Amino acid sequence: MLEVIWHARGGQGAFTAARCLGAAAALSAGA
């Protein structure tokens, strides 16, 4: 398991990046 800490200012940028990273990790783990 890998822990990633996001440092971001307000807005949806960090949320979107974390969601994309999570989706990519889930897809690669299932393959």
N, CA, C and O atoms as a GROMACS GRO file, in nm:
protein
  124
    1MET      N    1   0.085  -0.118   0.000
    1MET     CA    2   0.000   0.000   0.000
    1MET      C    3   0.089   0.124   0.000
    1MET      O    4   0.196   0.125   0.061
    2LEU      N    5   0.044   0.226  -0.068
    2LEU     CA    6   0.120   0.349  -0.081
    2LEU      C    7   0.036   0.465  -0.030
    2LEU      O    8  -0.081   0.478  -0.065
    3GLU      N    9   0.096   0.548   0.054
    3GLU     CA   10   0.026   0.665   0.105
    3GLU      C   11   0.074   0.787   0.028
    3GLU      O   12   0.194   0.812   0.017
    4VAL      N   13  -0.021   0.862  -0.025
    4VAL     CA   14   0.011   0.983  -0.100
    4VAL      C   15  -0.053   1.100  -0.029
    4VAL      O   16  -0.172   1.097   0.004
    5ILE      N   17   0.025   1.205  -0.004
    5ILE     CA   18  -0.027   1.325   0.061
    5ILE      C   19  -0.030   1.437  -0.043
    5ILE      O   20   0.073   1.469  -0.103
    6TRP      N   21  -0.146   1.494  -0.063
    6TRP     CA   22  -0.163   1.602  -0.160
    6TRP      C   23  -0.153   1.736  -0.088
    6TRP      O   24  -0.218   1.758   0.015
    7HIS      N   25  -0.072   1.826  -0.142
    7HIS     CA   26  -0.065   1.963  -0.092
    7HIS      C   27  -0.125   2.050  -0.202
    7HIS      O   28  -0.066   2.064  -0.310
    8ALA      N   29  -0.239   2.108  -0.174
    8ALA     CA   30  -0.305   2.187  -0.278
    8ALA      C   31  -0.379   2.304  -0.216
    8ALA      O   32  -0.412   2.304  -0.098
    9ARG      N   33  -0.402   2.403  -0.297
    9ARG     CA   34  -0.486   2.514  -0.256
    9ARG      C   35  -0.628   2.479  -0.292
    9ARG      O   36  -0.652   2.376  -0.356
   10GLY      N   37  -0.722   2.561  -0.254
   10GLY     CA   38  -0.864   2.531  -0.274
   10GLY      C   39  -0.898   2.491  -0.417
   10GLY      O   40  -0.816   2.502  -0.508
   11GLY      N   41  -1.018   2.445  -0.435
   11GLY     CA   42  -1.062   2.402  -0.567
   11GLY      C   43  -1.067   2.252  -0.578
   11GLY      O   44  -1.044   2.180  -0.480
   12GLN      N   45  -1.097   2.205  -0.697
   12GLN     CA   46  -1.118   2.062  -0.719
   12GLN      C   47  -0.995   1.994  -0.780
   12GLN      O   48  -1.001   1.875  -0.810
   13GLY      N   49  -0.886   2.066  -0.798
   13GLY     CA   50  -0.769   2.008  -0.864
   13GLY      C   51  -0.712   1.887  -0.792
   13GLY      O   52  -0.689   1.783  -0.855
   14ALA      N   53  -0.689   1.898  -0.662
   14ALA     CA   54  -0.631   1.787  -0.586
   14ALA      C   55  -0.728   1.670  -0.580
   14ALA      O   56  -0.688   1.554  -0.588
   15PHE      N   57  -0.856   1.700  -0.565
   15PHE     CA   58  -0.957   1.593  -0.559
   15PHE      C   59  -0.960   1.516  -0.691
   15PHE      O   60  -0.965   1.393  -0.691
   16THR      N   61  -0.957   1.588  -0.802
   16THR     CA   62  -0.960   1.524  -0.933
   16THR      C   63  -0.834   1.441  -0.955
   16THR      O   64  -0.841   1.330  -1.007
   17ALA      N   65  -0.719   1.495  -0.916
   17ALA     CA   66  -0.593   1.422  -0.933
   17ALA      C   67  -0.593   1.295  -0.848
   17ALA      O   68  -0.549   1.190  -0.895
   18ALA      N   69  -0.641   1.304  -0.725
   18ALA     CA   70  -0.645   1.187  -0.637
   18ALA      C   71  -0.740   1.082  -0.692
   18ALA      O   72  -0.712   0.962  -0.685
   19ARG      N   73  -0.851   1.126  -0.746
   19ARG     CA   74  -0.949   1.033  -0.801
   19ARG      C   75  -0.892   0.962  -0.924
   19ARG      O   76  -0.910   0.841  -0.940
   20CYS      N   77  -0.823   1.036  -1.009
   20CYS     CA   78  -0.760   0.976  -1.128
   20CYS      C   79  -0.653   0.876  -1.087
   20CYS      O   80  -0.644   0.768  -1.145
   21LEU      N   81  -0.571   0.911  -0.987
   21LEU     CA   82  -0.467   0.820  -0.941
   21LEU      C   83  -0.528   0.694  -0.882
   21LEU      O   84  -0.479   0.584  -0.906
   22GLY      N   85  -0.634   0.709  -0.805
   22GLY     CA   86  -0.702   0.593  -0.747
   22GLY      C   87  -0.760   0.502  -0.853
   22GLY      O   88  -0.750   0.380  -0.842
   23ALA      N   89  -0.820   0.560  -0.955
   23ALA     CA   90  -0.877   0.480  -1.063
   23ALA      C   91  -0.768   0.406  -1.139
   23ALA      O   92  -0.784   0.288  -1.173
   24ALA      N   93  -0.656   0.472  -1.165
   24ALA     CA   94  -0.545   0.408  -1.235
   24ALA      C   95  -0.487   0.294  -1.152
   24ALA      O   96  -0.454   0.189  -1.205
   25ALA      N   97  -0.475   0.315  -1.021
   25ALA     CA   98  -0.421   0.211  -0.933
   25ALA      C   99  -0.515   0.091  -0.930
   25ALA      O  100  -0.470  -0.024  -0.932
   26ALA      N  101  -0.645   0.116  -0.924
   26ALA     CA  102  -0.742   0.007  -0.920
   26ALA      C  103  -0.738  -0.073  -1.051
   26ALA      O  104  -0.747  -0.196  -1.049
   27LEU      N  105  -0.725  -0.005  -1.163
   27LEU     CA  106  -0.720  -0.074  -1.292
   27LEU      C  107  -0.593  -0.156  -1.307
   27LEU      O  108  -0.596  -0.269  -1.357
   28SER      N  109  -0.480  -0.101  -1.263
   28SER     CA  110  -0.354  -0.174  -1.277
   28SER      C  111  -0.347  -0.291  -1.180
   28SER      O  112  -0.284  -0.392  -1.210
   29ALA      N  113  -0.410  -0.278  -1.064
   29ALA     CA  114  -0.410  -0.388  -0.966
   29ALA      C  115  -0.498  -0.502  -1.013
   29ALA      O  116  -0.471  -0.619  -0.983
   30GLY      N  117  -0.603  -0.470  -1.087
   30GLY     CA  118  -0.695  -0.573  -1.134
   30GLY      C  119  -0.647  -0.645  -1.259
   30GLY      O  120  -0.698  -0.751  -1.294
   31ALA      N  121  -0.548  -0.587  -1.326
   31ALA     CA  122  -0.502  -0.646  -1.452
   31ALA      C  123  -0.407  -0.761  -1.432
   31ALA      O  124  -0.360  -0.820  -1.529
   0.00000   0.00000   0.00000
